[in-house]
Amino acid sequence: MKKSLIALAVLAASGAAMAQSSVTVFGVVDEAVTYVNGADNWNGINSGGNATSRIGFRGVEDLGGGLKANFWLEAGILADSGSGQSGGASGSGLEFKRRSTVGLEGGFGEVRLGRDLTEAYKATSRYDVFGQVGLGVSRLWADANAVALTNQRVSNMITYVSPNISGFKAAVNYGFGEVAGENRDSRYVGAGLTYDNGPLSLGLSGERSNRGANSNLTRDVTAWALGGSYDLGVVKLSAAYRDSSAKIVSGDKNKAKGYYLGLSAPVGAAGEVKASYNRYEGEIAGADKHKADQFALGYVHNLSKRTAVYGTYAYIKNKDDGALGQTLGTAATLKDNGSQHGLQVGIRHAF
């Protein structure tokens, strides 16, 4: 009898604990047939033409008194090959390099530790109507550039996100370089300020990434960006600007900046059309400036809440005989005039 009562008590306590916590498994599988026309054409299947393929686990535990604990583990997947080499992963196996954080949240906001997208990136890249994926992606925030750009994700970070105050939210990141005796080496510092109220959305960000033994950067990079959107109902307009500079050994700076304009509009109850224009500009210290223009047009049709089919066309043209070297992101090389065309048709399923 006593054992039965003890067992019931344990089950009751366990049930109470489970009622206050939750764990969710989530993910996306997205693949597209892609063709890019350049000096050397490329065709094949890409992972993530409309949304990045991924799998993740996230959870929240209610600690009482308005305080909650949370965790988030997310791994990128190259669905076309089954590889886990996505989101910064170094090997072919599954690595939680897209996000791996644990934190506390409450009335004060949220504090979390671990690897994540930077708040500077989140504050302004959200205005890309192509969601920072596929052939139409805006390359203002790209991880790699011949001139100067920072990383989208940073490891070993402390992040603070403020509560929403009349539409305003502020967030800051500090990424430890973890180089013995050199606190500045490989260090990251960044911040984002956002405002969301009805149809209007605004974002402003600034960041600094230092080179060092634990960084993939070869120069110290400083960047700032701003963006915004306004939803008119029949069409949503968006725009962004980003400016970055990298200090080289001589003390001079390599520079990169870009402008972005985008729009999206609903088509019936299940469709959405998207279009964007990007101008990229780069300047190597002591050399001429180089430019590139990119246009993209896309359509997404939702077959259900989880499944969609889509198509994207993109065109990029580098000025100055292709000196800037901006491409549509495949193995295809630029034509002699610095241009490429690309077409992508795919399917996305979320779970």
Secondary structure, 3 states (H helix, E strand, C coil): CHHHHHHHHHHHHHHHHHHCEEEEEEEEEEEEEEEEECCECEEEEEECCCCCCEEEEEEEEEEECCEEEEEEEEEECECCCCECCCCCCCCCCCCCCCEEEEEEEECCEEEEEEEEECHHHHHHHCCCCCCCCCCCCCHHHCCCCCCCCCCCEEEEEEEEECCCECCEEEEEEEECCCCCCCCCCCCEEEEEEEEEECCEEEEEEEEEECCCCCCCCCCEEEEEEEEEEEECCCCEEEEEEEEEEEECCCCCEEEEEEEEEEEEEEECCCEEEEEEEEEEEEECCCCCEEEEEEEEEEEEEECCCCEEEEEEEEEEEECHHHCCCCCCCCCCECCCCCEEEEEEEEEEEEC
